[in-house]
Amino acid sequence: QVQLVESGGGLVQPGGSLRLSCAASTSIFGFIVMGWYRQAPGKLREVVATVTPGSSTNYADPVKGRFTISRDNAKSTVYLQMNSLKPDDTAVYYCNAFDIRAALRYDYWGQGTQVTVSS
């Protein structure tokens, strides 16, 4: 069982920065792949970035070079540093987790945090 709580969303001007945090309540954080997804109004949820237990990262093309995902295993927390934000980054951002050991993937989700990029 994994419970996820996000924080750090808000309103920011284009070109600005925000840092999202996701705290995981679980005893198996060391086996959890963590990720950030986002969903804009009228669009499907899409992956933004993921980080493995060994801290290997992967990014969606639209955010490469602007966003950085990281994890602190001691705090069971994953972060998303977002720089050079654009209006197209406006969305609800969701924290995601799944156990890398599982034969059948089961996704855990946070409640979501709103990010709005607007002048």
N, CA, C and O atoms as a Tinker XYZ file with bonds, in Angstrom:
   476  protein
     1  N      0.841000   -1.185000    0.000000    73     2
     2  CA     0.000000    0.000000    0.000000    64     1     3
     3  C      0.886000    1.248000    0.000000    63     2     4     5
     4  O      1.856000    1.340000    0.752000    81     3
     5  N      0.533000    2.197000   -0.854000    73     3     6
     6  CA     1.289000    3.442000   -0.971000    64     5     7
     7  C      0.307000    4.602000   -0.964000    63     6     8     9
     8  O     -0.634000    4.639000   -1.756000    81     7
     9  N      0.534000    5.541000   -0.067000    73     7    10
    10  CA    -0.253000    6.772000   -0.053000    64     9    11
    11  C      0.642000    7.932000   -0.456000    63    10    12    13
    12  O      1.782000    8.040000   -0.004000    81    11
    13  N      0.109000    8.801000   -1.318000    73    11    14
    14  CA     0.891000    9.895000   -1.879000    64    13    15
    15  C      0.212000   11.227000   -1.591000    63    14    16    17
    16  O     -0.998000   11.371000   -1.765000    81    15
    17  N      1.004000   12.193000   -1.150000    73    15    18
    18  CA     0.478000   13.524000   -0.870000    64    17    19
    19  C      1.358000   14.554000   -1.559000    63    18    20    21
    20  O      2.545000   14.681000   -1.257000    81    19
    21  N      0.750000   15.298000   -2.502000    73    19    22
    22  CA     1.498000   16.310000   -3.251000    64    21    23
    23  C      1.364000   17.674000   -2.591000    63    22    24    25
    24  O      0.423000   17.938000   -1.843000    81    23
    25  N      2.328000   18.527000   -2.890000    73    23    26
    26  CA     2.271000   19.921000   -2.465000    64    25    27
    27  C      3.140000   20.742000   -3.401000    63    26    28    29
    28  O      3.981000   20.208000   -4.125000    81    27
    29  N      2.922000   22.057000   -3.373000    73    27    30
    30  CA     3.809000   22.954000   -4.106000    64    29    31
    31  C      3.235000   23.596000   -5.346000    63    30    32    33
    32  O      3.914000   24.398000   -5.987000    81    31
    33  N      2.013000   23.273000   -5.705000    73    31    34
    34  CA     1.423000   23.901000   -6.882000    64    33    35
    35  C      1.069000   25.350000   -6.612000    63    34    36    37
    36  O      1.192000   25.844000   -5.492000    81    35
    37  N      0.622000   26.024000   -7.676000    73    35    38
    38  CA     0.216000   27.412000   -7.514000    64    37    39
    39  C      0.203000   28.154000   -8.826000    63    38    40    41
    40  O      0.265000   27.560000   -9.902000    81    39
    41  N      0.122000   29.467000   -8.717000    73    39    42
    42  CA     0.102000   30.348000   -9.883000    64    41    43
    43  C      1.479000   30.972000  -10.052000    63    42    44    45
    44  O      2.067000   31.479000   -9.098000    81    43
    45  N      1.979000   30.927000  -11.272000    73    43    46
    46  CA     3.292000   31.483000  -11.557000    64    45    47
    47  C      3.262000   32.147000  -12.925000    63    46    48    49
    48  O      2.511000   31.730000  -13.806000    81    47
    49  N      4.064000   33.163000  -13.101000    73    47    50
    50  CA     4.141000   33.842000  -14.387000    64    49    51
    51  C      4.998000   33.047000  -15.366000    63    50    52    53
    52  O      5.868000   32.284000  -14.945000    81    51
    53  N      4.768000   33.214000  -16.650000    73    51    54
    54  CA     5.633000   32.557000  -17.646000    64    53    55
    55  C      7.100000   32.886000  -17.400000    63    54    56    57
    56  O      7.466000   34.028000  -17.121000    81    55
    57  N      7.925000   31.851000  -17.512000    73    55    58
    58  CA     9.345000   32.006000  -17.230000    64    57    59
    59  C      9.722000   31.745000  -15.792000    63    58    60    61
    60  O     10.904000   31.658000  -15.458000    81    59
    61  N      8.721000   31.619000  -14.939000    73    59    62
    62  CA     8.972000   31.395000  -13.526000    64    61    63
    63  C      9.248000   29.938000  -13.190000    63    62    64    65
    64  O      9.334000   29.082000  -14.070000    81    63
    65  N      9.386000   29.678000  -11.893000    73    63    66
    66  CA     9.717000   28.343000  -11.404000    64    65    67
    67  C      8.789000   27.932000  -10.270000    63    66    68    69
    68  O      8.254000   28.766000   -9.540000    81    67
    69  N      8.616000   26.630000  -10.147000    73    67    70
    70  CA     7.896000   26.027000   -9.033000    64    69    71
    71  C      8.562000   24.702000   -8.716000    63    70    72    73
    72  O      9.175000   24.077000   -9.581000    81    71
    73  N      8.436000   24.279000   -7.463000    73    71    74
    74  CA     8.898000   22.952000   -7.092000    64    73    75
    75  C      7.746000   22.186000   -6.445000    63    74    76    77
    76  O      7.164000   22.619000   -5.450000    81    75
    77  N      7.440000   21.050000   -7.035000    73    75    78
    78  CA     6.416000   20.172000   -6.481000    64    77    79
    79  C      7.086000   19.105000   -5.617000    63    78    80    81
    80  O      8.199000   18.655000   -5.891000    81    79
    81  N      6.372000   18.721000   -4.575000    73    79    82
    82  CA     6.838000   17.645000   -3.698000    64    81    83
    83  C      5.752000   16.585000   -3.585000    63    82    84    85
    84  O      4.560000   16.881000   -3.665000    81    83
    85  N      6.185000   15.361000   -3.401000    73    83    86
    86  CA     5.243000   14.254000   -3.194000    64    85    87
    87  C      5.816000   13.351000   -2.118000    63    86    88    89
    88  O      6.846000   12.705000   -2.312000    81    87
    89  N      5.145000   13.315000   -0.993000    73    87    90
    90  CA     5.565000   12.467000    0.108000    64    89    91
    91  C      4.819000   11.142000    0.049000    63    90    92    93
    92  O      3.593000   11.108000   -0.055000    81    91
    93  N      5.571000   10.061000    0.117000    73    91    94
    94  CA     4.990000    8.724000    0.033000    64    93    95
    95  C      4.991000    8.064000    1.404000    63    94    96    97
    96  O      6.010000    8.025000    2.093000    81    95
    97  N      3.844000    7.554000    1.780000    73    95    98
    98  CA     3.731000    6.781000    3.012000    64    97    99
    99  C      3.761000    5.312000    2.629000    63    98   100   101
   100  O      2.758000    4.752000    2.187000    81    99
   101  N      4.908000    4.701000    2.802000    73    99   102
   102  CA     5.078000    3.301000    2.429000    64   101   103
   103  C      6.354000    2.776000    3.048000    63   102   104   105
   104  O      7.290000    3.528000    3.319000    81   103
   105  N      6.378000    1.472000    3.268000    73   103   106
   106  CA     7.587000    0.849000    3.805000    64   105   107
   107  C      8.485000    0.297000    2.694000    63   106   108   109
   108  O      9.555000   -0.254000    2.954000    81   107
   109  N      8.025000    0.457000    1.456000    73   107   110
   110  CA     8.766000   -0.145000    0.346000    64   109   111
   111  C      9.244000    0.906000   -0.651000    63   110   112   113
   112  O      9.356000    0.622000   -1.844000    81   111
   113  N      9.528000    2.126000   -0.170000    73   111   114
   114  CA     9.896000    3.217000   -1.075000    64   113   115
   115  C     11.094000    2.848000   -1.928000    63   114   116   117
   116  O     11.202000    3.301000   -3.068000    81   115
   117  N     11.982000    2.045000   -1.404000    73   115   118
   118  CA    13.172000    1.645000   -2.141000    64   117   119
   119  C     12.896000    0.766000   -3.344000    63   118   120   121
   120  O     13.799000    0.505000   -4.140000    81   119
   121  N     11.679000    0.314000   -3.488000    73   119   122
   122  CA    11.291000   -0.509000   -4.635000    64   121   123
   123  C     10.275000    0.196000   -5.538000    63   122   124   125
   124  O      9.723000   -0.405000   -6.459000    81   123
   125  N     10.041000    1.469000   -5.259000    73   123   126
   126  CA     8.984000    2.200000   -5.939000    64   125   127
   127  C      9.542000    3.087000   -7.054000    63   126   128   129
   128  O     10.460000    3.874000   -6.825000    81   127
   129  N      8.986000    2.956000   -8.253000    73   127   130
   130  CA     9.234000    3.920000   -9.318000    64   129   131
   131  C      8.275000    5.078000   -9.094000    63   130   132   133
   132  O      7.065000    4.882000   -8.983000    81   131
   133  N      8.820000    6.275000   -9.031000    73   131   134
   134  CA     8.004000    7.466000   -8.795000    64   133   135
   135  C      7.918000    8.290000  -10.074000    63   134   136   137
   136  O      8.851000    8.320000  -10.876000    81   135
   137  N      6.807000    8.943000  -10.243000    73   135   138
   138  CA     6.656000    9.754000  -11.443000    64   137   139
   139  C      5.702000   10.914000  -11.236000    63   138   140   141
   140  O      4.937000   10.955000  -10.272000    81   139
   141  N      5.768000   11.846000  -12.154000    73   139   142
   142  CA     4.833000   12.966000  -12.217000    64   141   143
   143  C      4.101000   12.901000  -13.553000    63   142   144   145
   144  O      4.708000   12.729000  -14.610000    81   143
   145  N      2.799000   13.042000  -13.477000    73   143   146
   146  CA     1.948000   13.112000  -14.651000    64   145   147
   147  C      1.183000   14.430000  -14.575000    63   146   148   149
   148  O      1.123000   15.066000  -13.523000    81   147
   149  N      0.604000   14.829000  -15.696000    73   147   150
   150  CA    -0.214000   16.029000  -15.677000    64   149   151
   151  C     -1.407000   15.863000  -16.607000    63   150   152   153
   152  O     -1.379000   15.093000  -17.567000    81   151
   153  N     -2.450000   16.609000  -16.288000    73   151   154
   154  CA    -3.647000   16.575000  -17.112000    64   153   155
   155  C     -4.187000   17.981000  -17.243000    63   154   156   157
   156  O     -4.592000   18.605000  -16.262000    81   155
   157  N     -4.187000   18.468000  -18.474000    73   155   158
   158  CA    -4.745000   19.788000  -18.773000    64   157   159
   159  C     -6.218000   19.639000  -19.124000    63   158   160   161
   160  O     -6.644000   18.554000  -19.521000    81   159
   161  N     -7.001000   20.695000  -18.989000    73   159   162
   162  CA    -8.432000   20.612000  -19.305000    64   161   163
   163  C     -8.668000   20.108000  -20.729000    63   162   164   165
   164  O     -8.080000   20.613000  -21.685000    81   163
   165  N     -9.529000   19.115000  -20.851000    73   163   166
   166  CA    -9.867000   18.577000  -22.162000    64   165   167
   167  C     -8.827000   17.667000  -22.772000    63   166   168   169
   168  O     -8.972000   17.243000  -23.919000    81   167
   169  N     -7.777000   17.357000  -22.026000    73   167   170
   170  CA    -6.721000   16.506000  -22.558000    64   169   171
   171  C     -6.542000   15.268000  -21.687000    63   170   172   173
   172  O     -6.987000   15.224000  -20.540000    81   171
   173  N     -5.883000   14.270000  -22.256000    73   171   174
   174  CA    -5.581000   13.058000  -21.512000    64   173   175
   175  C     -4.423000   13.292000  -20.546000    63   174   176   177
   176  O     -3.585000   14.170000  -20.748000    81   175
   177  N     -4.404000   12.488000  -19.504000    73   175   178
   178  CA    -3.281000   12.548000  -18.584000    64   177   179
   179  C     -2.018000   12.054000  -19.300000    63   178   180   181
   180  O     -2.057000   11.062000  -20.028000    81   179
   181  N     -0.910000   12.752000  -19.088000    73   179   182
   182  CA     0.334000   12.401000  -19.760000    64   181   183
   183  C      1.481000   12.357000  -18.761000    63   182   184   185
   184  O      1.476000   13.057000  -17.749000    81   183
   185  N      2.454000   11.527000  -19.068000    73   183   186
   186  CA     3.618000   11.431000  -18.202000    64   185   187
   187  C      4.494000   12.661000  -18.403000    63   186   188   189
   188  O      4.646000   13.164000  -19.517000    81   187
   189  N      5.063000   13.130000  -17.302000    73   187   190
   190  CA     5.982000   14.263000  -17.341000    64   189   191
   191  C      7.411000   13.783000  -17.111000    63   190   192   193
   192  O      8.318000   14.106000  -17.879000    81   191
   193  N      7.600000   13.007000  -16.042000    73   191   194
   194  CA     8.933000   12.522000  -15.703000    64   193   195
   195  C      8.806000   11.356000  -14.741000    63   194   196   197
   196  O      7.837000   11.259000  -13.988000    81   195
   197  N      9.799000   10.467000  -14.775000    73   195   198
   198  CA     9.835000    9.341000  -13.857000    64   197   199
   199  C     11.248000    9.178000  -13.302000    63   198   200   201
   200  O     12.231000    9.597000  -13.913000    81   199
   201  N     11.318000    8.556000  -12.126000    73   199   202
   202  CA    12.613000    8.259000  -11.512000    64   201   203
   203  C     12.533000    6.893000  -10.853000    63   202   204   205
   204  O     11.598000    6.602000  -10.107000    81   203
   205  N     13.521000    6.063000  -11.138000    73   203   206
   206  CA    13.541000    4.698000  -10.604000    64   205   207
   207  C     14.124000    4.687000   -9.188000    63   206   208   209
   208  O     14.645000    5.700000   -8.721000    81   207
   209  N     14.035000    3.541000   -8.507000    73   207   210
   210  CA    14.664000    3.462000   -7.187000    64   209   211
   211  C     16.159000    3.787000   -7.221000    63   210   212   213
   212  O     16.706000    4.284000   -6.236000    81   211
   213  N     16.813000    3.514000   -8.331000    73   211   214
   214  CA    18.232000    3.831000   -8.474000    64   213   215
   215  C     18.504000    5.216000   -9.002000    63   214   216   217
   216  O     19.642000    5.556000   -9.325000    81   215
   217  N     17.443000    6.032000   -9.093000    73   215   218
   218  CA    17.518000    7.433000   -9.519000    64   217   219
   219  C     17.804000    7.629000  -11.000000    63   218   220   221
   220  O     18.299000    8.685000  -11.394000    81   219
   221  N     17.504000    6.641000  -11.822000    73   219   222
   222  CA    17.515000    6.860000  -13.266000    64   221   223
   223  C     16.259000    7.630000  -13.633000    63   222   224   225
   224  O     15.168000    7.332000  -13.148000    81   223
   225  N     16.427000    8.627000  -14.499000    73   223   226
   226  CA    15.307000    9.513000  -14.811000    64   225   227
   227  C     14.933000    9.443000  -16.282000    63   226   228   229
   228  O     15.731000    9.063000  -17.140000    81   227
   229  N     13.685000    9.826000  -16.540000    73   227   230
   230  CA    13.198000    9.899000  -17.905000    64   229   231
   231  C     12.224000   11.065000  -17.980000    63   230   232   233
   232  O     11.460000   11.303000  -17.045000    81   231
   233  N     12.252000   11.796000  -19.096000    73   231   234
   234  CA    11.436000   12.991000  -19.241000    64   233   235
   235  C     10.663000   12.977000  -20.551000    63   234   236   237
   236  O     11.127000   12.455000  -21.565000    81   235
   237  N      9.476000   13.563000  -20.503000    73   235   238
   238  CA     8.731000   13.796000  -21.729000    64   237   239
   239  C      9.425000   14.904000  -22.519000    63   238   240   241
   240  O     10.021000   15.813000  -21.942000    81   239
   241  N      9.339000   14.815000  -23.833000    73   239   242
   242  CA    10.046000   15.784000  -24.674000    64   241   243
   243  C      9.697000   17.243000  -24.356000    63   242   244   245
   244  O     10.596000   18.083000  -24.342000    81   243
   245  N      8.429000   17.573000  -24.102000    73   243   246
   246  CA     8.105000   18.993000  -23.870000    64   245   247
   247  C      8.773000   19.623000  -22.646000    63   246   248   249
   248  O      8.852000   20.848000  -22.548000    81   247
   249  N      9.253000   18.797000  -21.712000    73   247   250
   250  CA     9.820000   19.349000  -20.476000    64   249   251
   251  C     11.316000   19.138000  -20.358000    63   250   252   253
   252  O     11.936000   19.612000  -19.407000    81   251
   253  N     11.899000   18.435000  -21.309000    73   251   254
   254  CA    13.342000   18.186000  -21.245000    64   253   255
   255  C     14.125000   19.497000  -21.207000    63   254   256   257
   256  O     13.866000   20.419000  -21.980000    81   255
   257  N     15.080000   19.555000  -20.295000    73   255   258
   258  CA    15.895000   20.755000  -20.165000    64   257   259
   259  C     15.279000   21.819000  -19.277000    63   258   260   261
   260  O     15.945000   22.793000  -18.928000    81   259
   261  N     14.011000   21.649000  -18.905000    73   259   262
   262  CA    13.340000   22.642000  -18.057000    64   261   263
   263  C     12.939000   22.064000  -16.700000    63   262   264   265
   264  O     12.974000   22.763000  -15.687000    81   263
   265  N     12.563000   20.803000  -16.685000    73   263   266
   266  CA    12.108000   20.151000  -15.450000    64   265   267
   267  C     13.158000   19.151000  -14.980000    63   266   268   269
   268  O     13.866000   18.544000  -15.784000    81   267
   269  N     13.243000   18.995000  -13.664000    73   267   270
   270  CA    14.139000   18.007000  -13.068000    64   269   271
   271  C     13.400000   17.233000  -11.996000    63   270   272   273
   272  O     12.837000   17.812000  -11.067000    81   271
   273  N     13.411000   15.913000  -12.136000    73   271   274
   274  CA    12.806000   15.049000  -11.131000    64   273   275
   275  C     13.918000   14.475000  -10.271000    63   274   276   277
   276  O     14.990000   14.127000  -10.766000    81   275
   277  N     13.645000   14.380000   -8.967000    73   275   278
   278  CA    14.632000   13.804000   -8.058000    64   277   279
   279  C     13.896000   13.125000   -6.913000    63   278   280   281
   280  O     12.711000   13.373000   -6.694000    81   279
   281  N     14.593000   12.280000   -6.195000    73   279   282
   282  CA    13.986000   11.589000   -5.061000    64   281   283
   283  C     14.950000   11.585000   -3.890000    63   282   284   285
   284  O     16.169000   11.541000   -4.056000    81   283
   285  N     14.368000   11.633000   -2.704000    73   283   286
   286  CA    15.116000   11.528000   -1.455000    64   285   287
   287  C     14.603000   10.275000   -0.762000    63   286   288   289
   288  O     13.534000   10.286000   -0.151000    81   287
   289  N     15.366000    9.200000   -0.861000    73   287   290
   290  CA    14.901000    7.930000   -0.313000    64   289   291
   291  C     14.796000    7.972000    1.208000    63   290   292   293
   292  O     13.969000    7.272000    1.792000    81   291
   293  N     15.621000    8.779000    1.845000    73   291   294
   294  CA    15.560000    8.886000    3.307000    64   293   295
   295  C     14.262000    9.526000    3.771000    63   294   296   297
   296  O     13.776000    9.240000    4.865000    81   295
   297  N     13.697000   10.399000    2.930000    73   295   298
   298  CA    12.451000   11.091000    3.273000    64   297   299
   299  C     11.248000   10.512000    2.538000    63   298   300   301
   300  O     10.124000   10.979000    2.722000    81   299
   301  N     11.477000    9.494000    1.703000    73   299   302
   302  CA    10.388000    8.905000    0.908000    64   301   303
   303  C      9.634000    9.985000    0.136000    63   302   304   305
   304  O      8.403000   10.014000    0.125000    81   303
   305  N     10.373000   10.849000   -0.492000    73   303   306
   306  CA     9.789000   12.000000   -1.172000    64   305   307
   307  C     10.403000   12.146000   -2.565000    63   306   308   309
   308  O     11.591000   11.902000   -2.775000    81   307
   309  N      9.561000   12.548000   -3.495000    73   307   310
   310  CA    10.014000   12.851000   -4.848000    64   309   311
   311  C      9.694000   14.309000   -5.137000    63   310   312   313
   312  O      8.690000   14.840000   -4.661000    81   311
   313  N     10.545000   14.944000   -5.911000    73   311   314
   314  CA    10.401000   16.357000   -6.228000    64   313   315
   315  C     10.348000   16.555000   -7.744000    63   314   316   317
   316  O     10.873000   15.752000   -8.515000    81   315
   317  N      9.707000   17.632000   -8.140000    73   315   318
   318  CA     9.751000   18.045000   -9.535000    64   317   319
   319  C     10.070000   19.536000   -9.551000    63   318   320   321
   320  O      9.230000   20.366000   -9.206000    81   319
   321  N     11.275000   19.858000   -9.951000    73   319   322
   322  CA    11.673000   21.248000  -10.099000    64   321   323
   323  C     11.320000   21.693000  -11.508000    63   322   324   325
   324  O     11.790000   21.115000  -12.488000    81   323
   325  N     10.500000   22.709000  -11.604000    73   323   326
   326  CA    10.016000   23.177000  -12.900000    64   325   327
   327  C     10.520000   24.596000  -13.129000    63   326   328   329
   328  O     10.172000   25.516000  -12.389000    81   327
   329  N     11.329000   24.759000  -14.144000    73   327   330
   330  CA    11.876000   26.069000  -14.504000    64   329   331
   331  C     11.387000   26.476000  -15.883000    63   330   332   333
   332  O     10.888000   25.655000  -16.652000    81   331
   333  N     11.538000   27.747000  -16.177000    73   331   334
   334  CA    11.145000   28.290000  -17.491000    64   333   335
   335  C      9.732000   27.853000  -17.852000    63   334   336   337
   336  O      9.482000   27.379000  -18.960000    81   335
   337  N      8.833000   28.011000  -16.929000    73   335   338
   338  CA     7.469000   27.541000  -17.127000    64   337   339
   339  C      6.769000   28.304000  -18.241000    63   338   340   341
   340  O      6.990000   29.497000  -18.449000    81   339
   341  N      5.914000   27.567000  -18.952000    73   339   342
   342  CA     5.161000   28.105000  -20.072000    64   341   343
   343  C      3.671000   27.952000  -19.800000    63   342   344   345
   344  O      3.281000   27.108000  -18.994000    81   343
   345  N      2.834000   28.748000  -20.451000    73   343   346
   346  CA     1.384000   28.557000  -20.271000    64   345   347
   347  C      0.929000   27.139000  -20.601000    63   346   348   349
   348  O     -0.026000   26.646000  -20.000000    81   347
   349  N      1.595000   26.476000  -21.545000    73   347   350
   350  CA     1.231000   25.095000  -21.894000    64   349   351
   351  C      1.505000   24.107000  -20.764000    63   350   352   353
   352  O      1.031000   22.972000  -20.810000    81   351
   353  N      2.257000   24.521000  -19.759000    73   351   354
   354  CA     2.506000   23.655000  -18.607000    64   353   355
   355  C      1.345000   23.674000  -17.614000    63   354   356   357
   356  O      1.339000   22.909000  -16.649000    81   355
   357  N      0.379000   24.532000  -17.842000    73   355   358
   358  CA    -0.778000   24.612000  -16.959000    64   357   359
   359  C     -1.546000   23.303000  -16.965000    63   358   360   361
   360  O     -1.960000   22.817000  -18.018000    81   359
   361  N     -1.732000   22.737000  -15.783000    73   359   362
   362  CA    -2.396000   21.437000  -15.658000    64   361   363
   363  C     -2.504000   21.078000  -14.184000    63   362   364   365
   364  O     -1.927000   21.733000  -13.316000    81   363
   365  N     -3.255000   20.025000  -13.930000    73   363   366
   366  CA    -3.199000   19.386000  -12.614000    64   365   367
   367  C     -2.080000   18.352000  -12.676000    63   366   368   369
   368  O     -2.057000   17.501000  -13.565000    81   367
   369  N     -1.167000   18.432000  -11.740000    73   367   370
   370  CA    -0.029000   17.527000  -11.700000    64   369   371
   371  C     -0.271000   16.450000  -10.648000    63   370   372   373
   372  O     -0.628000   16.740000   -9.506000    81   371
   373  N     -0.069000   15.210000  -11.057000    73   371   374
   374  CA    -0.324000   14.060000  -10.202000    64   373   375
   375  C      0.969000   13.298000   -9.936000    63   374   376   377
   376  O      1.767000   13.060000  -10.843000    81   375
   377  N      1.155000   12.929000   -8.701000    73   375   378
   378  CA     2.245000   12.045000   -8.331000    64   377   379
   379  C      1.804000   10.603000   -8.564000    63   378   380   381
   380  O      0.652000   10.250000   -8.311000    81   379
   381  N      2.711000    9.787000   -9.039000    73   379   382
   382  CA     2.412000    8.391000   -9.367000    64   381   383
   383  C      3.478000    7.481000   -8.777000    63   382   384   385
   384  O      4.642000    7.864000   -8.656000    81   383
   385  N      3.073000    6.287000   -8.415000    73   383   386
   386  CA     4.018000    5.313000   -7.882000    64   385   387
   387  C      3.590000    3.917000   -8.269000    63   386   388   389
   388  O      2.398000    3.621000   -8.353000    81   387
   389  N      4.574000    3.054000   -8.507000    73   387   390
   390  CA     4.293000    1.639000   -8.662000    64   389   391
   391  C      5.507000    0.841000   -8.223000    63   390   392   393
   392  O      6.646000    1.306000   -8.278000    81   391
   393  N      5.219000   -0.381000   -7.783000    73   391   394
   394  CA     6.258000   -1.268000   -7.273000    64   393   395
   395  C      6.978000   -1.927000   -8.447000    63   394   396   397
   396  O      6.356000   -2.630000   -9.243000    81   395
   397  N      8.263000   -1.706000   -8.554000    73   395   398
   398  CA     9.025000   -2.218000   -9.687000    64   397   399
   399  C      9.107000   -3.738000   -9.659000    63   398   400   401
   400  O      9.405000   -4.351000  -10.684000    81   399
   401  N      8.852000   -4.356000   -8.518000    73   399   402
   402  CA     8.954000   -5.809000   -8.400000    64   401   403
   403  C      7.685000   -6.527000   -8.846000    63   402   404   405
   404  O      7.711000   -7.731000   -9.100000    81   403
   405  N      6.597000   -5.811000   -8.941000    73   403   406
   406  CA     5.309000   -6.459000   -9.159000    64   405   407
   407  C      5.219000   -7.069000  -10.550000    63   406   408   409
   408  O      5.630000   -6.457000  -11.536000    81   407
   409  N      4.680000   -8.278000  -10.618000    73   407   410
   410  CA     4.469000   -8.932000  -11.904000    64   409   411
   411  C      3.395000   -8.212000  -12.711000    63   410   412   413
   412  O      3.463000   -8.149000  -13.938000    81   411
   413  N      2.405000   -7.671000  -12.010000    73   411   414
   414  CA     1.338000   -6.911000  -12.644000    64   413   415
   415  C      1.358000   -5.509000  -12.055000    63   414   416   417
   416  O      1.169000   -5.328000  -10.852000    81   415
   417  N      1.585000   -4.538000  -12.894000    73   415   418
   418  CA     1.722000   -3.165000  -12.414000    64   417   419
   419  C      0.412000   -2.652000  -11.831000    63   418   420   421
   420  O     -0.656000   -2.798000  -12.426000    81   419
   421  N      0.523000   -2.045000  -10.650000    73   419   422
   422  CA    -0.615000   -1.376000  -10.034000    64   421   423
   423  C     -0.167000    0.044000   -9.719000    63   422   424   425
   424  O      0.834000    0.244000   -9.030000    81   423
   425  N     -0.903000    1.030000  -10.219000    73   423   426
   426  CA    -0.540000    2.423000  -10.045000    64   425   427
   427  C     -1.221000    3.039000   -8.835000    63   426   428   429
   428  O     -2.420000    2.869000   -8.613000    81   427
   429  N     -0.426000    3.756000   -8.064000    73   427   430
   430  CA    -0.952000    4.577000   -6.974000    64   429   431
   431  C     -0.874000    6.035000   -7.425000    63   430   432   433
   432  O      0.059000    6.435000   -8.122000    81   431
   433  N     -1.880000    6.828000   -7.010000    73   431   434
   434  CA    -1.950000    8.225000   -7.425000    64   433   435
   435  C     -2.171000    9.133000   -6.230000    63   434   436   437
   436  O     -2.842000    8.774000   -5.262000    81   435
   437  N     -1.586000   10.325000   -6.327000    73   435   438
   438  CA    -1.906000   11.358000   -5.370000    64   437   439
   439  C     -3.174000   12.079000   -5.782000    63   438   440   441
   440  O     -3.792000   11.749000   -6.794000    81   439
   441  N     -3.554000   13.069000   -4.984000    73   439   442
   442  CA    -4.815000   13.770000   -5.233000    64   441   443
   443  C     -4.689000   14.849000   -6.306000    63   442   444   445
   444  O     -5.697000   15.347000   -6.806000    81   443
   445  N     -3.471000   15.208000   -6.657000    73   443   446
   446  CA    -3.233000   16.219000   -7.679000    64   445   447
   447  C     -3.032000   17.601000   -7.090000    63   446   448   449
   448  O     -3.592000   17.939000   -6.047000    81   447
   449  N     -2.225000   18.390000   -7.775000    73   447   450
   450  CA    -1.993000   19.776000   -7.375000    64   449   451
   451  C     -2.018000   20.650000   -8.627000    63   450   452   453
   452  O     -1.414000   20.313000   -9.645000    81   451
   453  N     -2.716000   21.761000   -8.540000    73   451   454
   454  CA    -2.896000   22.627000   -9.700000    64   453   455
   455  C     -1.674000   23.504000   -9.919000    63   454   456   457
   456  O     -1.165000   24.136000   -8.995000    81   455
   457  N     -1.216000   23.525000  -11.165000    73   455   458
   458  CA    -0.166000   24.458000  -11.586000    64   457   459
   459  C     -0.741000   25.328000  -12.694000    63   458   460   461
   460  O     -1.198000   24.823000  -13.719000    81   459
   461  N     -0.713000   26.614000  -12.483000    73   459   462
   462  CA    -1.222000   27.564000  -13.473000    64   461   463
   463  C     -0.111000   28.536000  -13.843000    63   462   464   465
   464  O      0.469000   29.203000  -12.987000    81   463
   465  N      0.169000   28.599000  -15.137000    73   463   466
   466  CA     1.193000   29.504000  -15.640000    64   465   467
   467  C      0.495000   30.579000  -16.465000    63   466   468   469
   468  O     -0.013000   30.322000  -17.557000    81   467
   469  N      0.486000   31.774000  -15.917000    73   467   470
   470  CA    -0.265000   32.852000  -16.562000    64   469   471
   471  C      0.272000   34.194000  -16.098000    63   470   472   473
   472  O      0.739000   34.342000  -14.968000    81   471
   473  N      0.194000   35.179000  -17.005000    73   471   474
   474  CA     0.580000   36.526000  -16.640000    64   473   475
   475  C     -0.636000   37.334000  -16.209000    63   474   476
   476  O     -0.506000   38.508000  -15.861000    81   475
